Amino acid sequence: RGLALIALSMASSALAGTEAAPRSVTSLVADYIDRYFDTYPSRATEAGLRGNDGALEDFSPARTAAWVEFNKATRAAVNEAERERASMTNPTPRF
């Protein structure tokens, strides 16, 4: 649950001062939450999502490494979205 909240927090910081979420950030958040609940099926069940009710977490080294890499890639994508937003709201003056 904490990681999903972190993703939402990162995305909301990227959206500060905008009226509508850019599709890329909205997709990042949706993809993150989907992957989070796929990685932690018991938390999906706890959140009321059905489909993985009988599944348990897979903490194998390969699965854990994939989750870590996904988080790194997501953070890099959020950083890029933040840079794009900043450049749109504070464009570099051209002289």
C-alpha positions in Angstrom: 0.0 0.0 0.0 2.8 2.4 0.8 4.5 2.0 -2.6 1.2 2.7 -4.4 0.9 5.9 -2.3 4.4 6.9 -3.2 3.6 6.5 -6.9 0.5 8.6 -6.5 2.5 11.2 -4.6 5.2 11.3 -7.3 2.6 11.7 -10.0 0.7 14.4 -8.1 3.9 16.4 -7.7 4.4 16.1 -11.4 0.9 17.5 -11.9 1.0 20.4 -9.4 -0.3 23.5 -11.1 -2.0 21.7 -14.0 -5.7 21.4 -14.6 -5.7 18.0 -16.3 -3.2 15.1 -15.9 -1.2 14.5 -19.0 -2.0 11.1 -20.4 1.6 9.9 -19.8 1.4 10.6 -16.1 -2.1 9.2 -15.8 -0.8 6.0 -17.5 2.2 5.8 -15.2 0.0 5.9 -12.2 -2.5 3.4 -13.6 0.3 1.0 -14.7 2.0 1.3 -11.3 -1.1 0.5 -9.4 -1.9 -2.5 -11.6 1.7 -3.8 -11.3 1.6 -3.2 -7.5 -1.5 -5.2 -7.0 -0.2 -7.9 -9.4 3.0 -8.1 -7.3 1.0 -8.0 -4.0 -2.2 -10.0 -4.7 -3.2 -10.2 -1.0 -3.2 -6.4 -0.9 -5.4 -6.3 -4.0 -7.8 -8.6 -2.3 -7.6 -6.4 0.9 -8.4 -3.4 -1.3 -11.5 -5.1 -2.6 -10.2 -6.1 -6.1 -11.2 -9.5 -7.2 -9.4 -11.9 -9.5 -6.4 -12.8 -7.4 -8.2 -13.9 -4.2 -6.3 -17.2 -3.9 -2.9 -15.9 -4.9 0.0 -15.1 -2.6 3.0 -12.9 -3.1 6.0 -14.4 -5.0 9.2 -13.2 -3.4 11.5 -15.2 -5.6 14.7 -13.4 -6.5 13.7 -13.0 -10.1 10.3 -11.6 -9.2 11.8 -9.3 -6.6 14.4 -8.1 -9.1 11.7 -7.4 -11.7 9.7 -5.3 -9.1 12.8 -3.3 -8.2 13.6 -2.6 -11.9 10.0 -1.6 -12.6 10.2 0.9 -9.7 13.4 2.3 -11.0 11.9 2.7 -14.5 8.8 4.3 -13.1 10.7 6.8 -11.0 12.8 7.7 -14.1 9.6 8.2 -16.1 8.1 10.4 -13.3 11.3 12.4 -13.2 11.0 13.0 -17.0 7.4 14.0 -16.6 8.4 16.5 -13.9 11.1 18.0 -16.1 8.6 18.3 -19.0 6.1 20.0 -16.7 8.8 22.4 -15.4 9.9 23.3 -18.9 6.3 24.1 -19.9 5.6 26.2 -16.9 9.0 27.9 -16.7 10.3 28.0 -20.3 13.9 29.1 -20.9 13.9 32.6 -22.2 15.4 32.9 -25.7 17.3 36.1 -26.4 
